């Protein structure tokens, strides 16, 4: 029973690492998109304000 549980944990390790890697990439992508949207908003806002 203990051996089987240990095997299950060991077999889940690569999956958890892959999940963490994927989550890391998604987090970076979200941060990049938010940063780009914020930058575009900063650039567009004065132009909108200048136009009547």
Number of C-alpha atoms within 10 A of each C-alpha: 6 7 8 9 10 11 11 11 12 11 11 12 11 11 11 12 11 12 12 12 12 12 12 12 12 12 12 12 12 12 12 12 12 12 12 12 12 12 12 11 12 11 11 12 11 10 11 9 8 8 6 5
